């Protein structure tokens, strides 16, 4: 890759393949795939209309393109460019889409979360999961080992989590008794349990259920004072040993849990923004980067091992995105300006991007380069620039 490469895109649609060897991006109805190292073009595919979402299959062999306006999913093969597939649901519509871990099934969510359709690319069959409940996070999630699918639904007046095998048979239905409403959920990183939470303002309640037997193995409630409390975001550390919960009252809860920060509110300057709206663990799990919504220009980096503040990085403008490198604790930060900041240990390096204002950032899975998103353009910066 040269010093840097710039491509034109539509809707920030640019994604690295899971193994990092290729990058795909869209301009209107065209999907272009390039080799990451040389930036040579691999192939260009055409869709029937403007592409609204793209996603690589886990095995790097396929790319799906979502045309939500037309309730259509088009799938292309990187091994056989002549192979094509089109999925269409004009009755229920399509509002979201996911790959299954085996890369041979595609799951689509119907409008109003009426159902989830499971499309097989091998047998061309379709199965349905009905009674899905809309949550603040995705309504379904696969376990990290790829063996199980969890879906949020309702069992009478009680919210529940249904566990399916990847042959799509229902194995367990867990009633989340004690939670008024499931607003988010996540698998533990070892795939042994599911965390569910009710996180609206004024409520901070999280439960952990074993996936095998559906038994309650953990229950956490944080004492709430006033209405400015409740779970806002959640993140797992890479090791799976720590869970970070950020709250509307600016508390950061980590671990068993332990409150490791409580940022003081300035009551003389009321604002609609509150809480920690961004919390991301480093890949090693040693650091947690957060952004408080009422101080959006500052990134707080916490040491998990020492349970203390490690560094604060302040920008002139509100930070719009952060991303940890996949190979070491190296944090990329952008703030809608013409540069990207890279934090490593106790140092910050700044790389200018000429007149391009960057609003989002992603690392290549191998950590060799950065993709900087700037509206209708994406800039690729190799690590050697820093």
C-alpha positions in Angstrom: 0.0 0.0 0.0 1.3 3.5 -0.8 1.5 6.4 1.7 -2.3 6.5 1.6 -5.2 5.7 -0.7 -8.5 7.6 -1.0 -11.7 6.1 -2.4 -15.2 7.6 -2.9 -18.0 5.9 -1.1 -21.8 6.1 -0.5 -23.1 6.2 3.1 -19.8 5.3 4.7 -20.1 1.8 3.3 -16.6 0.4 3.5 -15.7 -2.8 5.4 -12.5 -4.9 5.8 -12.9 -8.7 5.4 -12.7 -10.6 8.7 -9.1 -11.8 7.8 -8.1 -8.3 6.7 -6.9 -9.4 3.2 -9.5 -7.4 1.3 -11.6 -4.3 1.6 -15.1 -3.7 0.1 -16.7 -0.4 -0.5 -19.8 1.0 -2.3 -20.7 3.8 -4.6 -24.4 3.9 -5.3 -25.2 0.4 -6.7 -21.6 -0.7 -7.3 -19.7 -2.9 -4.9 -15.9 -2.8 -5.3 -13.5 -5.2 -3.6 -9.7 -4.5 -3.4 -6.7 -6.3 -2.0 -5.6 -4.5 1.2 -1.8 -4.8 0.8 -1.5 -3.8 -2.9 -4.9 -2.0 -3.2 -5.3 -3.7 -6.6 -8.9 -4.2 -7.6 -10.2 -7.7 -7.1 -13.7 -7.3 -8.7 -16.7 -5.0 -9.0 -20.2 -6.2 -8.6 -23.5 -4.4 -9.5 -26.8 -4.4 -7.5 -30.2 -3.5 -8.8 -30.3 -0.2 -6.9 -28.5 1.8 -4.3 -26.8 -0.3 -1.6 -27.7 0.6 2.0 -25.6 -2.0 4.0 -22.8 -4.5 3.3 -21.5 -7.3 5.4 -18.7 -9.9 4.9 -19.4 -13.6 5.6 -17.3 -14.9 8.5 -15.3 -17.2 6.1 -14.4 -14.2 3.9 -15.9 -15.9 0.8 -19.2 -13.9 0.4 -20.5 -10.3 0.7 -24.1 -9.5 1.2 -25.6 -6.1 0.1 -28.8 -4.9 1.7 -31.3 -2.9 -0.3 -33.8 -2.3 2.5 -36.0 0.1 0.5 -36.7 -2.9 -1.9 -36.7 -5.6 0.9 -33.9 -7.2 -1.0 -30.6 -8.8 -0.1 -28.0 -9.6 -2.9 -25.1 -11.9 -2.2 -21.9 -12.2 -4.2 -19.1 -14.7 -4.1 -15.4 -13.8 -4.1 -14.3 -17.2 -5.3 -16.8 -17.5 -8.2 -17.7 -14.1 -9.6 -20.4 -15.6 -11.7 -22.3 -17.0 -8.7 -25.1 -14.7 -7.4 -28.0 -14.9 -5.0 -31.0 -12.6 -4.4 -33.3 -12.8 -1.3 -36.5 -10.9 -1.3 -39.3 -10.5 1.2 -42.0 -8.1 -0.2 -44.6 -9.3 2.3 -43.0 -8.6 5.6 -40.1 -6.4 4.5 -36.5 -6.4 5.7 -35.1 -4.0 8.2 -31.9 -5.8 9.4 -29.7 -8.7 8.3 -27.0 -10.9 9.7 -24.7 -13.8 8.6 -24.8 -17.0 10.5 -21.4 -18.3 11.9 -21.3 -21.0 9.2 -21.5 -18.4 6.4 -24.1 -20.6 4.7 -27.2 -19.0 6.2 -28.5 -15.4 6.2 -30.9 -14.1 8.9 -33.3 -11.1 8.1 -35.5 -9.2 10.4 -39.0 -8.2 9.2 -40.6 -4.8 9.7 -41.9 -4.2 13.2 -39.9 -7.3 14.3 -42.7 -9.5 13.3 -40.4 -12.4 12.6 -36.8 -13.5 11.7 -36.3 -15.4 8.4 -33.4 -17.8 8.1 -32.4 -18.3 4.5 -30.2 -21.3 3.5 -27.8 -20.6 0.7 -27.3 -24.4 0.3 -30.8 -25.9 0.4 -32.5 -22.7 -0.6 -35.0 -23.3 2.2 -36.5 -20.6 4.6 -37.3 -21.0 8.3 -39.0 -18.5 10.6 -38.7 -17.4 14.2 -41.7 -15.5 15.4 -42.5 -13.4 18.4 -39.3 -11.3 18.3 -39.1 -8.3 20.7 -37.5 -5.1 19.7 -34.7 -4.0 22.0 -32.2 -1.1 22.1 -29.5 -3.5 21.0 -30.0 -6.1 18.2 -32.8 -8.5 19.0 -30.6 -11.6 18.3 -27.0 -12.6 18.8 -24.9 -15.7 18.2 -22.6 -17.1 20.9 -18.9 -16.6 20.3 -18.3 -20.3 19.6 -21.0 -20.1 16.9 -23.1 -22.9 18.4 -26.1 -21.0 19.7 -28.5 -18.2 18.7 -30.2 -16.1 21.4 -33.4 -14.1 20.5 -35.3 -11.7 22.7 -39.1 -12.4 22.8 -42.1 -12.4 25.1 -43.6 -15.2 27.2 -47.0 -13.9 28.3 -46.3 -10.6 30.1 -42.7 -11.5 30.8 -39.8 -10.9 28.5 -37.7 -13.9 27.7 -34.6 -15.1 25.8 -34.9 -18.1 23.5 -31.8 -20.2 22.8 -31.7 -22.0 19.4 -29.1 -24.3 18.0 -27.6 -23.5 14.6 -29.8 -26.2 13.2 -32.5 -23.7 14.3 -34.2 -25.9 16.9 -35.4 -24.3 20.1 -33.3 -25.6 23.0 -34.2 -23.4 25.9 -36.5 -20.5 26.7 -35.4 -18.3 29.7 -38.1 -16.2 31.4 -36.4 -13.0 32.7 -38.4 -12.8 35.9 -37.7 -9.6 37.8 -36.9 -7.4 34.8 -39.6 -5.0 33.8 -38.3 -4.9 30.2 -35.3 -6.5 28.5 -33.6 -3.5 26.8 -30.4 -5.2 25.9 -28.5 -8.5 26.1 -25.2 -10.1 25.3 -23.5 -13.5 25.4 -20.6 -14.0 27.7 -17.4 -14.4 25.7 -17.1 -18.1 26.7 -20.6 -18.7 25.4 -21.7 -20.2 28.7 -24.2 -17.5 29.7 -26.4 -14.6 28.6 -26.5 -11.2 30.2 -29.8 -9.3 30.0 -30.5 -5.8 31.4 -33.1 -3.2 32.0 -31.3 0.1 31.5 -33.8 2.9 31.2 -33.3 6.0 33.2 -33.9 5.4 36.9 -33.3 1.7 36.6 -30.0 -0.2 36.7 -30.6 -4.0 36.8 -28.6 -6.8 35.1 -29.2 -10.5 35.3 -26.9 -13.4 34.1 -28.5 -16.7 33.0 -26.7 -20.0 32.3 -27.3 -21.0 28.7 -27.4 -24.8 29.3 -30.0 -24.9 32.1 -31.5 -21.4 32.0 -30.8 -20.8 35.7 -30.1 -17.4 37.2 -26.4 -17.3 38.1 -25.9 -13.6 38.7 -28.1 -10.7 39.6 -26.9 -7.1 39.9 -28.8 -4.0 40.9 -27.2 -0.6 41.3 -28.7 1.8 43.8 -30.3 4.6 41.8 -30.7 8.2 43.1 -33.1 10.3 41.1 -34.0 9.7 37.5 -30.5 10.3 36.1 -29.4 6.7 36.5 -29.7 3.4 34.6 -27.5 1.4 32.2 -26.6 3.2 29.0 -23.9 1.1 27.4 -22.2 -2.3 28.1 -18.9 -3.7 27.0 -16.9 -6.9 27.6 -13.2 -7.0 28.1 -11.3 -9.1 25.6 -10.5 -11.7 28.2 -14.2 -12.0 29.2 -13.3 -11.6 32.9 -14.6 -8.0 33.1 -17.9 -6.4 32.2 -18.1 -2.6 31.9 -21.4 -0.9 32.5 -21.8 2.9 31.9 -24.7 4.7 33.4 -26.8 7.8 32.8 -25.5 9.3 36.1 -21.9 9.1 34.7 -20.9 6.1 36.8 -18.7 3.5 35.3 -19.2 0.0 36.8 -16.6 -2.6 36.1 -15.9 -6.2 37.2 -17.8 -7.9 40.1 -18.9 -5.0 40.0 -16.7 -2.1 41.3 -17.5 1.6 40.6 -14.2 2.9 39.2 -15.4 6.4 38.3 -18.1 8.9 39.1 -17.8 12.1 37.1 -19.4 15.0 38.8 -22.4 16.7 37.1 -22.4 20.5 36.8 -25.9 21.3 37.9 -25.4 25.0 37.0 -25.2 24.1 33.4 -28.1 21.7 32.6 -27.9 19.7 29.5 -30.0 17.0 27.8 -26.8 14.9 27.3 -25.9 12.7 30.3 -24.1 9.5 31.0 -21.2 7.7 29.4 -22.3 7.1 25.8 -19.2 5.4 24.6 -17.2 2.6 26.4 -14.8 0.3 24.6 -12.2 -2.2 26.0 -8.8 -2.6 24.5 -8.2 -6.0 22.8 -6.0 -7.1 25.7 -8.6 -6.1 28.2 -6.1 -4.0 30.3 -7.7 -0.6 29.3 -11.2 0.9 28.9 -11.7 4.0 26.9 -14.9 6.1 27.7 -16.5 9.3 26.6 -18.9 11.2 28.8 -21.7 12.8 26.8 -21.6 16.1 28.8 -17.8 16.3 28.1 -17.7 14.9 24.5 -14.2 16.4 23.6 -12.5 14.2 26.2 -11.5 10.5 26.1 -10.9 8.9 29.5 -8.6 5.9 29.5 -8.9 3.7 32.6 -6.5 1.0 33.8 -8.6 -2.1 34.7 -5.8 -3.8 36.6 -5.2 -0.8 38.8 -8.9 0.4 38.8 -7.8 4.0 38.3 -7.7 6.7 35.6 -4.7 6.2 33.4 -4.9 9.1 30.9 -7.2 11.8 29.6 -7.0 13.0 26.0 -8.8 16.3 25.2 -9.7 17.5 21.7 -11.0 20.9 20.6 -14.1 19.3 19.1 -16.4 16.5 20.3 -14.9 13.1 19.7 -17.1 11.3 17.1 -15.4 7.8 17.1 -12.7 5.7 18.8 -11.3 2.3 17.8 -8.7 0.1 19.6 -6.2 -1.7 17.4 -6.7 -5.5 17.3 -3.1 -6.4 18.1 -2.0 -4.1 21.0 -3.4 -1.3 23.2 -3.3 1.4 20.6 -6.3 3.7 20.4 -7.4 5.7 17.3 -9.5 8.8 18.0 -11.3 11.2 15.5 -13.4 14.3 16.1 -14.7 15.5 12.8 -11.4 17.3 12.1 -8.7 16.8 9.5 -6.5 14.5 11.6 -6.5 11.3 13.6 -5.0 10.9 17.0 -3.3 7.6 18.0 -2.7 7.0 21.8 -0.1 4.4 22.8 0.8 4.1 26.5 1.5 7.7 27.5 2.1 9.2 24.1 -0.3 10.7 21.5 0.7 10.8 17.8 -1.3 13.0 15.3 -1.5 12.3 11.6 -3.0 15.0 9.3 -5.4 14.1 6.5 -5.2 17.3 4.4 -8.6 18.8 4.0 -10.6 15.7 4.8 -12.7 15.9 8.0 -12.8 12.5 9.6 -15.9 11.3 11.5 -15.4 7.6 11.9 -12.4 5.2 12.1 -11.8 1.4 11.9 -8.7 -0.7 12.1 -7.8 -3.4 9.6 -8.2 -6.8 11.5 -4.4 -7.3 11.3 -3.7 -3.8 12.7 -1.6 -2.8 9.6 -3.7 0.2 8.5 -6.6 2.5 9.4 -9.7 3.3 7.4 -10.8 6.9 8.1 -14.4 7.8 7.1 -15.2 11.3 5.9 -18.7 11.4 4.4 -18.3 10.6 0.8 -14.6 9.5 1.1 -12.6 6.9 2.9 -8.8 7.3 3.5 -6.6 4.3 4.1 -3.5 5.0 6.2 -0.8 2.3 6.7 0.7 1.9 10.2 4.1 3.1 8.8 2.6 6.7 8.6 2.7 6.8 12.4 
